[in-house]
Amino acid sequence: MESLSDKIRRKPIIGWALFIVTILIVFLLGLLASTIIERRVETVYVGKPRIEISEYEPRNEVWGKAYPREYETYSQMADTTFRSMFHGSAMIDALEFDPRMVVLWAGYGFSKDYTQARGHFYAVTDIRETLRTGGPMEPEQGPMPSTCWTCKSPDVPRIMREIGAEDFYDGPWAEMGPQIVNPIGCADCHDPITMDLRISRPALIEAFNRRGRDISNAPLQEMRTLVCAQCHVEYYFKGSGQYLTYPWDYGFNVEDMEKYYDDLQFSDWEHQISKAPMVKAQHPGYEIFMTGIHAQRGVACADCHMPFKSEGGQKFTDHKIQSPLNNINASCQVCHRESEDELKRNVYERQMKVAEQRFRLEDNLVMAHIEAGIAWEEGATEEAMEPVLKHIRHAQWRWDFAVASHGASFHSPLEIMRIISSAMERVQEARIILARILAKSGSDREIEYPDLSTKAKAQAYIGLEMEELNREKVRFLEEVIPRWEEQAEIREQKYRQY
């Protein structure tokens, strides 16, 4: 039994313990109250920007003063170190990775230079530096129209508002060079007053209007995809005015757009070797995405590429637009419960299976072009070659549609495999007809296929003088770009004074 003296000695210990616990509870309650007050202040601050943003303000740093969290994450796109198995944010020389594409695009600008873009942050820089727009050329003219700038900068909707879309499209690419300086950013997707998502490029609105749909009142979740569909789509330059147009009149799949182009007898170029009238697919990301399981479940582009973040009491959209594979926890594991390694493995498995069939198709396309070229040399008639060229055109259109779509083998692997399979059927049919044509000609000529193990060998095979092209590129970057930047700085100073 505890003695009285023991009880007396124990009481001070209990008292001190109660005192310390009380102090700790008071401290934690104070910390909680401070956090609540801080979050309320942050919420009020975010809801009331410190500055007013003018209509069609193209400078992302100005928007950043009003929305610092979004701008801070946007600026993180300057980091291009992430690489996945096939893509990422780094600049990748696609022709060096797959030299067969040089022959597939023989006679077209993509055979000179095709590098994977580094993302929105470098949109203006990358288009300035590509050989497809910069050489060989008279520095102030250039081979491409102003339409090529359409998706590269928030300066574009500003200029379109000033001069109209038709006048913007109808002119040489270099003419707009000094005026387009800000990379893709805030004004491309947001209303500066309400911050609501909006469509700033008329081509998307016009394409849906032709299909009988007004997207001005599209629900928010759909808008989180449609703002991406302003640019990540298939398109072509219509007529002498080079008017940007989406070929969706018959529908959104590869066959619908093929029929659209065939009915117009449209072609981007005549293939240098086979003489086939070719169509270059651009980047039909939206069209492919809409056939995949994520779109069918109501997932938007922004859900995966721009997931929500929370800081303090504020939930906001992460504007570091990137591959979900570089942000699996926030992008994928919101819905999927598998580990990061397993999710990544699932993606790579699909991509590798698609790539295997893609490369087989490319081998057959290259051989078809070369065999068609030999058939012409052996005296084949236009009548005999007509079905061959049609099959080659359709096969390569399908290949390009599958390859050019950003993230296609992830967004919709079943549709991509279907497209590649249909392309393989057509190119094989072309080669069967070519074998008959060559047999009828009496030619015993052995067909020699080129060594396409490197980009340099492939470019030499189609006769590209890359040394001269690269000299022209250097001249353009050293002589023309500084003048553009000087003119842009003068205009910017006047704008700041205004």
Residue pairs with C-beta under 8 A, 6 or more apart in sequence:
38 312
38 313
39 312
39 313
39 314
40 313
42 311
42 312
42 313
42 314
43 313
43 314
46 67
46 69
46 314
46 316
49 65
49 66
49 67
50 65
50 66
51 62
51 65
51 66
53 62
53 63
53 66
53 192
53 193
54 192
55 192
55 193
56 154
56 157
56 158
56 161
56 187
56 192
57 63
57 154
57 186
57 187
57 192
58 153
58 154
58 155
58 158
58 182
58 185
58 187
59 182
60 71
60 74
60 154
60 182
60 183
60 185
60 186
61 71
63 70
63 71
63 185
63 186
63 187
63 190
63 192
64 70
64 71
64 72
64 74
64 75
65 71
67 186
67 195
69 309
69 311
69 314
69 316
70 186
70 316
70 317
70 319
71 186
71 319
73 309
73 318
73 319
73 320
74 121
74 185
74 186
74 319
74 320
75 121
76 320
77 89
77 119
77 120
77 121
77 320
77 321
77 322
78 121
79 89
80 88
80 89
80 90
80 91
80 118
80 119
80 122
81 89
81 90
82 88
82 89
82 90
82 322
82 323
82 325
82 326
83 89
83 90
84 323
84 325
84 326
84 348
85 348
85 351
85 352
86 351
86 355
87 116
87 323
87 407
88 323
88 326
89 118
89 119
89 322
89 323
89 326
90 116
90 118
91 115
91 116
91 117
91 118
91 126
92 115
92 116
93 114
93 115
93 455
94 101
94 114
94 115
94 116
95 101
95 102
95 111
95 113
95 114
95 455
95 458
95 459
96 454
96 455
98 359
98 362
99 452
99 453
99 454
99 455
99 457
99 458
100 359
100 362
100 363
100 365
100 366
100 452
100 458
101 110
101 111
101 114
101 362
102 111
102 452
102 455
102 458
102 459
102 461
102 462
102 464
103 111
103 273
103 366
103 369
103 370
103 450
103 452
103 458
103 461
103 462
104 362
104 365
104 366
104 369
104 396
104 399
105 111
105 114
105 280
106 271
106 272
106 273
106 369
106 462
107 269
107 270
107 271
107 272
107 273
107 462
108 268
108 269
108 278
108 280
109 131
109 132
109 143
109 144
110 132
110 280
111 459
111 462
111 464
112 131
112 132
112 459
112 464
112 466
112 469
113 130
113 131
113 132
114 132
115 126
115 130
117 123
117 126
118 126
119 321
119 322
120 183
120 184
120 185
120 321
121 183
121 184
122 183
123 151
123 152
123 153
123 183
123 184
124 152
124 153
124 180
124 181
124 182
124 183
125 183
127 133
127 148
127 149
127 152
128 134
128 177
128 477
128 481
129 473
129 477
131 469
131 470
131 473
132 144
133 142
133 143
133 144
133 148
133 173
134 142
134 472
134 473
134 476
134 477
135 469
135 470
135 471
135 472
135 473
135 475
135 476
136 468
136 469
136 472
137 143
137 174
137 472
137 476
139 174
139 475
139 476
139 479
139 480
140 172
140 174
140 175
140 480
141 172
141 174
142 172
142 173
142 174
143 173
144 172
144 173
145 169
145 170
145 171
145 172
145 173
145 237
145 242
146 168
146 169
146 170
146 171
146 172
146 173
146 175
146 176
146 242
147 168
147 169
147 237
147 242
147 243
147 244
148 173
149 156
149 173
149 176
149 180
150 156
150 168
150 169
150 201
150 203
150 231
150 244
151 184
151 201
151 230
151 231
152 180
152 183
152 184
153 180
153 181
153 182
153 183
153 184
153 188
154 182
154 184
154 185
154 186
154 187
154 188
154 200
155 179
155 180
155 181
155 182
156 168
156 180
156 200
156 201
157 187
157 188
157 200
157 201
158 187
159 168
159 176
159 179
159 180
160 168
160 202
165 202
165 243
165 244
166 241
166 243
168 176
169 237
169 241
169 242
169 243
169 244
170 240
170 241
170 242
170 243
174 480
177 480
177 481
177 484
178 483
178 484
178 487
178 488
178 491
179 488
179 491
181 484
181 485
181 488
181 492
186 192
187 200
188 200
188 227
188 230
189 197
189 198
189 200
189 227
190 196
190 197
190 198
191 197
191 198
197 220
197 223
197 224
197 226
197 227
198 227
199 205
199 215
199 216
199 226
199 227
199 230
200 230
201 230
201 231
201 244
203 230
203 235
203 244
203 245
203 246
204 215
204 226
204 229
204 230
204 233
204 246
205 215
205 216
206 245
206 246
207 245
207 246
207 248
208 214
208 215
208 248
210 248
210 249
211 248
211 249
215 226
218 226
221 298
221 300
222 300
224 300
224 301
224 302
224 303
225 286
225 289
225 295
225 300
225 301
225 302
228 285
228 286
228 301
228 302
229 286
232 283
232 284
232 285
232 286
232 301
232 406
233 246
233 282
233 283
233 284
233 285
233 286
233 287
234 246
234 247
234 257
234 281
234 282
234 283
234 284
234 287
234 401
235 244
235 245
235 246
235 247
235 282
236 245
236 247
236 261
236 266
236 268
236 279
236 282
237 243
237 244
237 245
238 244
238 245
247 257
247 260
247 261
248 256
248 257
248 260
249 260
250 256
250 257
250 259
250 260
251 257
252 287
252 290
253 287
253 291
254 397
254 398
254 401
254 419
254 422
257 401
258 279
258 394
258 397
258 398
261 267
261 279
261 397
265 277
266 279
267 277
267 278
267 279
267 393
268 278
268 279
268 280
269 278
269 280
270 276
270 277
270 278
271 277
271 278
271 369
271 392
272 462
273 369
273 370
273 372
273 373
273 462
274 368
274 369
274 370
274 372
274 373
274 388
274 389
274 392
275 372
275 373
275 376
275 385
275 389
276 369
276 372
276 388
276 389
276 392
276 393
276 396
277 389
277 393
278 393
278 396
278 397
279 393
279 397
279 400
280 400
281 397
281 400
281 401
281 403
281 404
281 405
282 404
283 404
283 405
283 406
284 401
284 404
284 405
285 405
285 406
285 407
285 408
285 411
287 405
288 405
288 408
288 411
288 412
288 415
288 416
289 295
289 301
289 407
289 411
289 412
291 411
291 412
291 415
292 411
292 412
292 413
292 415
293 412
294 304
294 411
295 411
302 317
303 331
303 334
304 324
304 331
304 332
305 321
305 322
305 323
305 324
305 331
306 317
306 318
306 319
306 320
306 321
307 317
307 318
307 327
307 330
307 331
307 334
308 315
308 316
308 317
308 318
308 330
309 315
309 316
309 317
309 318
309 330
310 316
318 327
318 330
320 327
323 407
324 331
324 332
325 344
325 347
328 340
328 343
328 344
329 340
332 340
332 343
333 340
333 343
336 343
338 346
347 410
350 409
350 410
350 413
351 409
351 410
353 413
353 417
354 402
354 408
354 409
354 413
354 416
354 417
354 420
355 409
357 417
357 420
357 421
357 424
358 399
358 402
358 403
358 420
360 424
361 395
361 399
361 420
361 423
361 424
361 427
362 399
364 424
364 427
364 428
364 431
365 392
365 395
365 396
365 399
365 427
366 449
366 452
367 431
367 449
368 388
368 391
368 392
368 395
368 427
368 430
368 431
368 434
369 392
370 447
370 449
370 450
371 431
371 434
371 435
371 438
371 447
372 385
372 388
372 389
372 392
372 430
372 434
374 438
374 443
374 445
374 447
375 384
375 385
375 388
375 434
375 437
375 438
375 441
376 385
378 437
378 438
378 441
378 443
378 445
379 441
380 437
380 441
384 437
385 437
387 430
387 433
388 430
388 433
388 434
388 437
391 426
391 427
391 429
391 430
391 433
392 426
392 427
392 430
394 423
394 426
395 423
395 424
395 426
395 427
395 430
396 423
396 427
397 423
398 419
398 420
398 422
398 423
398 426
399 420
399 423
401 419
402 408
402 416
402 419
402 420
402 423
405 411
405 416
408 416
409 416
438 445
450 457
450 458
450 461
451 457
452 458
452 461
456 466
459 466
